[in-house]
Amino acid sequence: MEQLIKYQVERMLRRKRRNPNLLLQPTTRLVHDIGLDSVDLIELTMNLEYRFHIVIPDAELEELRTVQDVLDCVDTHLAASHSY
């Protein structure tokens, strides 16, 4: 994954975190550590879709638990969109 993509995803998550001292790691949990609620997760998904020109199905949104899950999701969808 390109560093730029990782940076952009982490930047989106940093704006949402409730604890400013929290360092984002791949294992950082979206709900328990960052403090995202269901509305935040939907907003995050919409931002990811807009920023990276991808579509994330609702079922996949429900599987996003950690920062690494989000990065993997974006990476998978970008790879699929470039393979056409």
DAJOKA-V466145 format. One record per pair of residues at least 24 apart in sequence whose ideal C-beta (glycine too) atoms are under 10 Angstrom apart, sorted by sequence separation. I is the first residue (numbers start at 1). GAP is how many residues later the second one is. If there is no record, write none. Layout:
# DAJOKA-V466145
I/GAP ; I/GAP
This chain:
# DAJOKA-V466145
16/24 ; 38/24 ; 53/24 ; 54/24 ; 16/25 ; 45/25 ; 48/25 ; 49/25 ; 52/25 ; 53/25 ; 55/25 ; 44/26 ; 48/26 ; 52/26 ; 54/26 ; 55/26 ; 13/27 ; 16/27 ; 54/27 ; 16/28 ; 36/28 ; 45/28 ; 49/28 ; 53/28 ; 15/29 ; 41/29 ; 48/29 ; 52/29 ; 12/31 ; 13/31 ; 16/31 ; 12/32 ; 15/32 ; 34/32 ; 31/33 ; 32/33 ; 33/33 ; 34/33 ; 30/34 ; 31/34 ; 32/34 ; 33/34 ; 9/35 ; 12/35 ; 30/35 ; 31/35 ; 12/36 ; 29/36 ; 30/36 ; 28/37 ; 29/37 ; 30/37 ; 9/38 ; 27/38 ; 28/38 ; 29/38 ; 8/39 ; 9/39 ; 12/39 ; 27/39 ; 28/39 ; 30/39 ; 8/40 ; 11/40 ; 26/40 ; 27/40 ; 28/40 ; 29/40 ; 30/40 ; 25/41 ; 26/41 ; 27/41 ; 9/42 ; 24/42 ; 25/42 ; 26/42 ; 27/42 ; 28/42 ; 8/43 ; 9/43 ; 24/43 ; 25/43 ; 26/43 ; 8/44 ; 26/44 ; 26/45 ; 5/46 ; 26/46 ; 5/47 ; 13/54 ; 10/57 ; 13/57 ; 9/58 ; 12/58 ; 13/58 ; 10/60 ; 6/61 ; 9/61 ; 10/61 ; 9/62 ; 9/64 ; 6/65 ; 9/65 ; 5/66 ; 8/66 ; 9/66 ; 6/68 ; 5/69 ; 6/69 ; 1/70 ; 5/70 ; 1/71 ; 1/73 ; 2/73 ; 5/73 ; 1/74 ; 2/76 ; 1/77 ; 1/78
